[in-house]
Amino acid sequence: MHHTNPFPIKLLSIAIISTFSINQHVYAEEIVSEKIITAPIVVTATRVEQNSFDLPVAIDVVESKDIQNGQLQMTLSESLIRVPGITAQNRNNQAQDPQISTRGFGSRSSFGVRGVRVYVDGIPLTMPDGQGQPGVVDLSAIKSIEVMRGPFSALYGNSSGGVIQMLTKDAPKTNEVGGTVMFGSYGTKRQILEATGTAEQIEYMLNVSNFETDGYRDHNSGKKQQATAKFKINITDDTKLTTLVNWFEQEAQDPLGLTREVAFSKPESAGVGAIESNTRVYRSHTQVGFNLEHRINTNNGISLMSYVGTRENEQYLALPSQAPVNANGRASEISRDFWGADLRWDNNGEILHRPYNISMGFTYGKMNDDRTDTNADSGTKRTTNIPNNTNFGLNRREQNISYNFDQYIQGKLSLSKNLDIHAGARHTKVNLEVKDDFITGTSANGDNSGKVEYQKTTPVIGTIWKVNPQLNLYANFGKGFETPTFIESAFASSAANSTPNLALRPSESKNYELGAKAFLNDNTQAKLTLFKVTTDDEIVTLDNISGRVSYTNANKTNRTGMEFSIDSQLDNNISLYAAYTLLNAKFDSDFTNNLGRTILSGNRIPGTYRSQLYGEIAWKYRPLGFSTALEGRHNSKVYVDDINSDVAPSYTIFNVRAGFEQQLGQWSINEYLRIENMFDEDYIGGVRINDGNSRFFEPGTDRNYLLGLSAKYKFN
């Protein structure tokens, strides 16, 4: 496949460069001292701006300084490791999305992100079938990330065990230009150019970047170009139109997984078949979104969001030697068109002299995938097709069509000065349809077309008791709903003539949550959440043979746990932050599938860590513009399959970052250094769940560095 680059980015010769054009996050209170900690304003929980401290929701905000300071800004896992309740594993594999799950939802994902809905500025990056692609967005264009867990996530529809929303930077009143260059281990290079400002009443933000790496492992190189454009037009004082354009193009090799022995003896090596089959991926993605907001009066407003996009994905996969075809690989291709819209009405006022607000709306989304699967030899597609012959080229050609149509309502009523009730409901309808276009007239390859419809109403209710200005207690309950994705519905078995798995049922859950939010003093905030989730019809792996993965429904699962975080600003410009997650995610009943494989009650759900701890101590010395931080991360052991046959061991790693900042007239200059895994620990960065060849392990990197230089110029 030939790939062109419509945005050539050759920035290495640029002498003036910049990253941290950091937009300060909006806070609930005016900060009168650097030591005062306040709760951020969030929009994800209720769709209107509200103080996160006063919401009965487990929600955290990752600010721009934590996204960009001393970070490569390539994957969400860099930023989300500091959020309790979130597992964000960097697989060090550009060919695969990061492994992101919340409270165990999404932990089984091998491709993309599922079980967690992903958005940028309210525009969904999760498709109607529940699979998301967070790599669409360039993190250097993001000002903050809101991460919501728990029952209220269900108000975003199918597959919403949690919600991750990225918010792009706002334009400053004065025009600014900047650029960045980064260099690091394994031949890593990244360059960024940015221009922001206001012209002719139009606020704009333009961002382009280029990334290249040789990778830590063999057969691990990758490159990616991205562009982001945001335009906000203030049509009138009451009407605003925002346009957001995201584009990227990517090529990356896939080093595959390793067995336990190889992962710890030769962690830098590629997996069996990776080089022979030349496993790799080509991707391109273009998406345009519009958000029209109109304030009717002080009590009413409407908003219309719409989006449209295309995605191309060509992935070369390896086949084991026992595969039932005479080939050493497959080429899986997807050409996708997608679009959707959301119309919402917001209202606020008083009932019996008590304030309320309410939002209600309709959401529609559709995607159409042209999907083919072709045998490949050493990374080259076969071009011939001979039916009933093991040397054939084409295995699969079909359309996968999915759409959702949802209605939702959500609101808050203040029963008293200290007691609020939040409630809502969402009715979701998801359709999956397969149109088979590979029919040879033989019994082995007949018409496998079919469709299925899922419907569910998911209610949620919560209350928050404002004990005093420093302490809030809350409780909530809700139901969840997760349909199979097209990947999970692709095959009813691993047999070569398998039909689509349209009998797969959605999983349904009940979510309970108790929480406390407290300001311990002016410079310390702490949050504690306890949760319990029971799920019926958990979707699990049935079989994984010859490169085909099939899924089935298990019986019951149970997730209980705790999330805790503390953030403190101390004297002498020292700050402390820590986040801890305890998760007990287990199968809650015995289950034997139709292959005779038994999952025992009490087995842990693979990919879920019982405990995770992140800690950070940071210090600033303002006379020199110097800042530094020490980060620590601990993950417990994690099981790699449903029958708990093997584990990736626990690990603890430390990272350090440091940098200088200078203000020279209208120039802001930054230099920074980051060292990851500073004690050079051997550890497993990610696991491939239920791998059929027992190549479960993806090693983490050894000690490595990142060096960056940036500059920004602010016009008068």
N, C-alpha and C positions, 0 to 999 in steps of 0.2 A: 504494500500500500504506500502511495506517495503522499507525503504530508508537506504542506506549505505553511509558512508562518506569516500571517497577515500583520503581525506586530513585531518586526525585527527589533531585538533589544541587544545592542552591543555597547555596554556601558563601562567596560574595564578601563577605557582610556579617560574616563571622566575624572577630573581632579577634585571636584567639589561634590561631596556626597553627604547623605543624611538619612538617619532613621528617626529618631524619636520626636516627630512633630506630634506630641502627645496632647490630645484633647482631654481636659479635666472632666471627669464624670460628674453628672449632676447629683447633688446630694440633698438629703431631706432637710438639712439645716445649713445655715450659713456657717462656714468654718471660721471662727475667730481666733483660733490658735491651732498650730500644727499638731498639738497633742490631743485635740478633741476628735474622737471618732464618731461619725454619724452613719446612719443607715442610708443606703442608696435608694433612689427612686427607680422602680422597675415597671415594665409594661407587660411582660410576658404573662404574669400570674392572672391579671384581670383584663388585659387588653387596653386599659387606660392607666395613665401614670399614677402610681400610688407608692407610699412609703413602705418599703419591704418589711420594716420592723412591725408594722401594724397589720400584716397579712397572716392568715393561718396556713402558711405555705412554706415548705422547705425550699428556699430559693437563694442562690448566691450569685454575686456579680464578680466576674474577673475583669479588672480594669486594664486600660491600655498599657500601663507600666508593667503589669504582670504578663501581658501578651508579648510585648516588644522588647523590654529591657534585657539585653544579653541573650535574646532568643533568636533562633533561626527563622521562626515565623512560617513554618511550612506545614505543620500538622496540628490539629486541635489537641493532641495528647500533650504537647508542650505546656499548654495553659491549663488544661482541665485536671491535671494531677493534684492541684491544690484544692479542689472542690470535694467536700465529703459526700459519700454516696455514689461517686462516679468512679468507674474504672476506665482509665484511658491509657492503653498500652501502645507505645511506639514500637512497631514491628521492624523498624529500620528497613523497610521494604516499600519503595515508592510504587511498586506495581499493585499494592493492596492498600485499602483504606485503613486508618488506625482502628484498633479494637476499642470501641466505646460502648459501655453498658452502664445502666443505673439500677442499683438494687438487684442485679442479676438479669434484668431485662436487656436483651441484645447480646448476651454473652456467647450465644451459639453461633453468631454471625461469622461466616467465612469470607463473604464478599459484601462490601458496603457496610452501612450501619442500619440495623433494624431494632425494633423495640424502643427506639428513642427517636422522636421527631426533631428534625433540624430545620431552622429557619434563618434567613438573613433579612432584616428590616421587614419582618412579617411575611416575606415571600417564602413558600415552602421549598426546601431542598430535598424533602422526602416525597417520593412518588405515591400515587394512590394505593399501590399494593403494599406500602409500608417500608420500602427500602430507600435509604437516603445516601447522598453523596456530598459529604461536607467539604471535600477537597475543591469544590467549585469556587470557594471564596478565598481571596488572598488575605491572610491575617494581617499584613502590613497596612491594610485599608480599614481595619476594625478598631473601634474605640472601646468596646466592651462586649462581654459575653454573659448573658443571663442563663443560668442553669436551674431548672425547676425539676424537683422530684416529687413523687407521691401522688395522691388521688386527684388533685386538680389538673394533673397532666392529661387526664382522660378527656378534658374539655377541648383538646386539640384533635381528638378523633382516633382512628385506627392506629395501633402500634405506638401508643403514647405512654410507655412506662415512665418516660421523662421527656422534657423539652429542652433543647439547646437553641438559643436564639442569639445570633451574632448581629451587632448593631454597627453600621458603618460610621466613619468619622463625619462630623458636621463641619461645614465650611466656616472658617474664621471671617471676620468682617474685612480684614485686610488680606491682600493676596500674598501667598507664600509659595516658594518652590524649594524642593529638597531632593536629596538623593542618598543612597546607601550602597556600600560595598562590603561584603563579608567574605572571609576566607576561613577554611577549616580543614580538619583532618579528612582523609580519604578523597582528596581532590575536590572538596566541596567549595562551591562559589555561589554567591547570590548577589544580585544587583537590583536596586529599586529606584525608581524615579516617581516623584509626586508633585502635583500642583493643585493648590486649593485656594479658594477665595470667593469673592462676589463681584459680578460684572453685570451691569444692566438689570439689576434686581434678580439675577439668577445666581444662586449659590451652587458652586461646583466643586467636585473633588475628582481628580484624575490620578490613577495609580497604575504603573506598569512594572513588571518584575521578571527576572530571569533566574533560574536555578539550575545548577549542574552538580553532579556528584559521581564519583567512581564507586561509592558504597564501601561499607566495611567488609562485606563478604564477596566471594567470587561471584561473578555473573550478577552484579548488584548495582550497576550504573543506572543513572536516570537523569532526565532533564525535563524542565517544565517552564513554560512561559504563561504569564497571567496578565490580565488587564481588568481594571475596575473603573467605571465611570458613574458618577452620581450627580444629578442635576435637580435642584429644588427651585421651583418657580412659585413665587408668592403672587398668585393671580390677583387676589384682593386680600384685605385684612382677614377675611373669613375663609378663604379658599386657597389651598396649596396643592401643587402637583409635584410629586417626586418621581424621578425616573432613575432606575438602577440597572446598569449593564454589567454582566460578569462574563468573562471569556477565559478559557485556558486551553492549552494544547500540551500534551505530555507523552513522553516515551520513557519506558522503564523496563529493565530486566527483572525477572522474578527468580530469586535464588532458591525458592521452595523451602520446605521444612527439613529438619534433620532428625535422626534417631537420637535417643538419649546419649549413647556412647559417642557418636560423632559430634553432637552439640557441645560436649565438654572437652573433647580431645582436639577437635579441629573446628572451632566455632566459626572461623572465617570461610569455611568451604561451602560450596553450593550443594544442594540436595541432589539425590540420584535422579538423572533425567533432565536436570535443568539446562545443562550445557548441550547434551545430546539433542534435546528437543527444542533448544533455544527459546525457553519460556520467557515471555515478555508481554507487554501491553502497549497499545497505542490508544490514546483517548483525546477527544476534543469535545468542547462543551461551550455553547453560547446560550445565554439566558437574558431576557429583558423583562423587567417588572415595572409596573406603574402603580402609584398609590395616590388617589385623589381624595383629599380630606376637605370637608365643608362643615363649618359651624353654622347651624341654622339660627340658634339663639344661645343664650347663656345656659340653657338646660338641654339642648339637643344638638347632635351632630351626626353626620353620616360619613362613611368612608367606603371607597370602592378600590379594591386591589385586584390587579390582573397581571398575568405573566404568560410568557410563551418562550419556548426554547427547543434546542436540538442537541443531541448527544450521539457521538460515534464512539464505539468501543470495540477494539479488535484484540483479543487475548489468546495467546498461544499457550496451551496446557500440555503437560507431559502425561503419557500413559504408561502404566506399569507393564512389565514384560509379558504378563499373563493376559493382557487385554485381548478381547475377542476379534481384533482386526489386525491386519498386517500393517501397522503404522507405529511410530513412536511418539505421536502427539496429535493434538487436535487444535483447530482454530475456531474459536467461538466469537461470532460477530453480532453486534447489536447496533441497529440504526434507529434512534428514538426521536419522535416528535412528542412534545408535551405542552400542555397549557392548562390554565385554570383561572378562577376568580373567587373573590370573597366580598360580599356586600354586608356591611354592618351598620346598625343604628345604635348610638350611645345616648342614654338619657340619665339625667340626675335631677334630684329635687327633694321634697320632703313628703312623708306620709305621717299624719298625726304628729307633726312637728319633729319627726325623726328623719335624719338625712338618709338617702338611699342613692345608689346608682345601678344601672342595668344596661347590659349590652346583649343584643341578639342579632343573628345573621344567618346567611346561607353560604356554603362553600361548595365549589365544584372543581374537580380536577380530572384530567384525562391524560393518558399516555398511550402511545402506539409504538410498539417495538417490532421492527423487522429483524428476525433472529435466524441465523444460520449456524450450523456446526459442520465442519469439514475435517476429514483426516488430513494430517500434516506429516511431512517427512523432514526432520531436522529444521523445523520452523518454517517450512514452505508448504503452502496449501496444495493439495491435490486438485487437479482441474478436471478430472474425468469421473464419471459415475457409471458403474456397471451393477445393476440390481442383482441381488442374490450372489454376489461375489465379495469375498473378504477383502479385496483390494479396492473397494469402492471409495469414492472421494466424499460425497455429500452424505451426511448422517441425518440432518435435521434442517428444515426450512419452514418457518411458520411466522404468523403474526401473533403477538401477545398484546392484547388490548385490555386496559384496566381503566375504570373510572370510579370516582366516589362522588356522592351527593349527600351533604350533611346539613343539618339545621342545629343551631345551638342557642342557648340562652344562659346568661350568667349575671349575677348581681350581688349586691351587698346592702344590708339594712342594719343601721345602728339602733339596737334596741335600747341602749342607754349610752351614757358618755363613755362607759368602760366595757361595753359588750357589743360586738358586731357578729352578725350572721352572714356567711357567704354561702351561696348555693348556685347550682347550675345543672344543666343536662345537655347532652348532645346525642342526636340520632344520626347514626352513620350507616350508609349503604355503600358497599364496595362490590363491584363486579369484576370478575376475571374471565377473559374469553381467549381461547386458543383457536386460531384458524390454521389448520394444517395445510401446507402447500408442498408437501413431499409425499406424494401418494404414487406408488408404483403398481398398484393393482394386486400385490401379493398379500397373503395373510400376515406376513412378517412386517409389512409396512403399509397398513391400510390407513383409512382416514381417522386421525386422532383428534379431530376437532371436538370442542366442547366448551361449556361455560358454567360458571357457578356464581351465585349471589350470596353475600353475607349482609345481615342487618343486625343492628344492636343499638339500644339506648343506654347510655352510661350516665347515671346521675352522680352528683357529688354534693356534699354539704360539709361545712366546717364552721367553727366558731372560735373567736379569739377574745380572751379576757385580759383587759389592760389593767393589771393589778395596781400598777403605779407607773409613773413616767419611765422608770428604769427596767420594768419587768412585764413581759407579756407571755401568757400561756395559751396554747391553742390545741384543738383536737379536730380531726376531720375523718370522713369516710367516703369512699367512692368505689365504683366498679370500673374495670378496665376491659379492653377488647383488643385482641391482636390477630389479624387475619394472616394466612400464609402469604408469602411473597411469591412472585413468579418463579424464582429460583427454587423455592421449596415445593412448588406445585408442578415442577417440570417433569418429574419421573415418578411413577408409582412404585418402581423397583429399579434395580441396577441392570436389569436385562436389556439387551440391545434393542428389543422390540417393545420397550416399555411405553405405556400410554401415559398421558398427563395425570398427575395426582390430584384431580379435582374433588376427590372425596375427603381430602384433608380438612379437618375442622379447625375453626379459629379457637385460640385459647381465651378463656374468660377468667377474670380475677376479681377478688375483693380486697380493697386496700384500707388499712387502718393506720392512723398516725396520731401521735401525741408529741407536742414540742414546747420548748421554752426559748425565749430570746431575751437577753438581759444585757444592760450596760452595767458592768461591775463598778465602773467609775468613769470619769471623763475620758480616759484614754484606753479603755478595755471593753470590748464587746465579746460575748460568748453566746453560742447557739447549741442547743441539744435537741435531737429528734429521735424518737423511738417509733418503729414501724413494724407492721405485720402484713404480709401479702399471701393469700391463698389462691391457687390457680388450678383450674380444671382444664384438661386437654392440652397440657403443655406440648408444644411442638418439639420433637426430638429427631435425631438421625435414625433412620431405619437401616440403611446400608450405604457403604461407600466403596465401590469396586469399579475398577477400570475407568476411573475418572468421572463416574456418574454417582451423584449423591442423591439418595431418596430419603424422604422424611415420613414420620407417622406421628400420631398423638399418643402420648403417655397418659397416665391417669391424673394424679394430683401432685402438686408441688407446694412447698411452704417456704416462705422467706421471712425471717425475722432479723432485726438488727438495730443498730444505733449509729447516729452520725453526730459528731461533735466538732466544733471549731472555736478557736479563740484568737482574737486579733488585738494586739496591744502596742501602743506608742509610748515608749519609755523616755526618760531623760537622755540628754546628750545625743539626740537624733538616732536612737536605737529603736528598732521595731522588731516585734516577735509575732509569728503567725504559726498556727498548728492546726491540722485537720486530721481527724481519726474516723475510720469507718469500721464497724463490726457487722459482718453479714453471715448469717447462717442460712444458706440456700440449699434445700434438700428436696429430693423426691420423697413424697409423703405416702406412697403406696407402691407395692410390688407391681411390676408391669413386664409381661413377656410378649415380645412382638412376634409377627408371623414367621420370622426366621429362627425362632427359638432362643433369642438372646434376651436375658432377663436383667432388668434394672431393679435393684433391690430398694425397698423403702429405707431411707436413711442415707443413700448415696448422695454425694454432693453434686449439685448442678455444675458441670464443667465450665471452666472459664471464670468462676466466681472465687474471689479471694476472701478468706474468712476475716482477715484484718489487713488494713492499709493505713499507713501513717505518713503524713507529709509535714515537715517542719522547716521553718526558715527564720534566720536571724539576720537582720540587715542594719547597716550603719552608713550615715552620711557625714562627711566632713565638709561643710559648706565653704569655708575659706578657700579650699583648693578645688571645689566642684567635684569632689571625689565621693563615690558610693561603692559599696560592696555588700555581698550577701552570701551566706552559706546555706545551702539547701540539703536536706536529708530526706530520703524516701525508703520506706520499708514495706514490702509486700510479703504476705505469708505464702505458703505453698499453694498450688492450684492444681486441681485434677484436670486431666486432658480429655476424658471421654465419659460417657454416661455410666459405664460400668465401673468407673474409677480404677482402671487397670494400671495407671501410671500417674505420676505427678511431676510438675516442674517445682523445684525446691524454692524455699523462701530466699529472699535476698534483701540486702541493705546497701544503698549506694549514696554517695555524697557528691554534690556539684558546688562549684564556687563561681561567682561572677563579680567583676569589678569594672569600673569605668570612670572617666573624667568628662566634665562638661564645661565648656567655655562660652561666654557671651561676649562677642566682639562686635560692638555696634549693632547692626541689624542681622548679624550672623550668629547662629547657634551651632557649635561644633561639639561632637561627641566621639569619644574613643572607648571601646570596651573589649573585654576579654572574658570568655566563658570556658571553664574546664569541666567536662562531664566525667562521671565515674572516676573521680580523682585518685581513688585508691586501687583502681584497676581490678575490680571484682569481676569474676566470671558469673554471669547470671543469664536467665532466660527472659528476654524482653517481651515475648508473646508466644501463645500456643495456638496451634491449628486444631480446633476441636474435632474429635471423632475422625481423625485422619485414618483412612483405610489401610495405609502402609506403615503405621506406627511412626511416621515422621512428624511428630507433634510439635517439635521445638524450633523456635526462632531465636537465636542467641542475641543478647544485648551487646552493644558495642563495648570495646575496651576503652581505656582512657583516651579522650579526644578533646580537641580544643576548637573554639570558634573565635575569630578576631574580626571586629567590625569598626568601621569609620563612617561618620555621618556628618552632614551639614544641612542647615536650613537657612534660607534668606527670607526675611519679612520685609515687604515693600511698605513704604510710607503711605 
